[in-house]
Structure formats: structure tokens, C-alpha cells
Amino acid sequence: MIFHGKQAVPLRHLRDRRNRRNKYRMSETRPARLKLRLEFAAPLTLGPGKARLLELIDRLGSISAAGREMGMSYKRAWTLIEEMNSAFALPVVDSSRGGTGGGGARLTDTGKEVLLRFRKLEAILLREGAEEIAGLQRLILDP
């Protein structure tokens, strides 16, 4: 026996991986979700994080504000933008330096098109793959 808080728990329950997995799964009630991640040879990986960063820059007009909203540093947000800007034929974000007048950032036409195409592709996958996702979900152990 081992004590977990004030409750005695048989040691075999802690060793039994299947028991722990089922216990974890019982608390997990959300349905399956799809995350699209495109890997290009550029090298560039475009996924939900970069798409969200582009959306926030478009809405907030600032790389630092978009990064803060996502819980990342300005340097990390800027690195992701630089990665995308150098991978595409034309930049996806246009930025101006801060200073007395303040800086800012905006999506270029290319950036808007990249974001639009990514979101359309996500919608297609969700719509067309819904039956397959549901089939896979049915194969998961019942809680």
C-alpha cells in the first residue's frame, strides 16, 4: 500500500499502465480534433500556430502584441515571421520599426492569401474527413 493524500492505494494500481491510461481517458471527454501541419521543402512548416500568429498580426497590427496574445516572446514571434517571409516568394508580413511614432505590422496580400488558403484547406479536411474521424473515434476505448 502507498498513501496518496489520506487515501491508501494498492501499489499494483500504480504499476498497472492500462489502469492509469483508462483513468486518464475517463477524464478526457473531448472529441477528436484535426490539426493541419504542412511541411514544405523551403524549409517551412505551416501549422495552426503560425496561422494564428498571422491572424493576430492582421487584427492587432503588431508582432509584439500578437506574440503576447499567444504567450510567446517578441523574438520568437519575429523569428516565425522571418521564417515565413524568407520561405515565400513575397513577404507575408510587412513591418515598420517602433520609435516615437510607434511601429506596426500588417499582413501583405501574400500573407492574407496564405492564411486564407490554409484556413480553406482546414475546412475541407474537416468536412471531407468527418466520417473517417468519427470512425477512428469509435475505435477509441470507451471511458
Phi, psi and omega in degrees: 000145174229148181260125176247100189072234177259359184263135176275129181237127177300137182302325182299331179291328179283332180277335185283103183298320182298321179297317179295319181296316180294322179297317178296314183296327180298329180276353182260108184246357183286148178286168178298149175227156184253133175238118179274133178220114181257129179247114180258160181282357191304323356277136178206133170245124181244118182221193184297330180293312180291324177297318179295320178299316178298317178301315182291322177297319179297320183281318187266340180071023183206133177290317182294319179294321178296317178298315178301317180301328180267358180077029179237160180287161175300319181300316179295315179298316180295321178298318179295320178295315178300320178300315179290317180300323181279339182277325181272155182301324177236151181301150177263337179229135175249127182231154174236148183293151176286186180149207182295323179275351182083155179257199179175173179211150177214154175285138174279176176300322177296316179299317178296320179292319177301312181296315180298314181294321178297312181294324177295318179297319175302315181297319178298314181298318179295316182292309185284335182261004184303317181295319180292320178297316179297320178298317177294320179300321180294336180279347178288144178304138176289142178290000000 
